[in-house]
C-alpha cells in the first residue's frame, strides 16, 4: 500500500514545471545563438577585433597582458566591441548566464498566486542578487 502524501510530494509543482520550461527554452535559444555567432566568426561574415593570424600569438599571454596588448578593458566593456565577430560570441554566453534570472522571475507570479509569498519573495530576491552580481556594480562579478 502506498502513501498518497509521499506520491504527491514527488510530483513537480507548477512553479517547478515553469522554471524547467523557461530554462529549456532559454538553453535552446542560447545554444542557437552560440552556433550562429560561431558561424559568423569562422566564416568571416563579420570582421574580428583580433585578426585570425594574431590569435596564436595572443594565446600565450596572461590575461592582463592580453588585455593591455589588445587594448581591451575588463568587465562589461566588451559590449562596445560586439560589432566584431570575436566579441559577438560573448552575447550568447551572457544570454545563457542570464537564463537563471529569467527562470526565477517567471516563477514569482505563480508562487504569489499559490499564496507562497515567502518563496515568491526569495525567488525575486535571488533574481535581484544574481542581476546585481553580474552587473559588477559592487566591484565584483561582471568580468
Secondary structure, DSSP 8 states (H G I E B T S, - for coil): ---HHHHHHTS--HHHHHHHHHHHHHHHHHHHHHHHHHHHHHTTSS--SS-HHHHHHHHTS-HHHHHHHHT--SGGGGGGGTTSHHHHHHHHHHHHHHHHHHHHHHHHHHHHHTT-HHHHHHHHHHHHHHHHHHHTTTSSS--
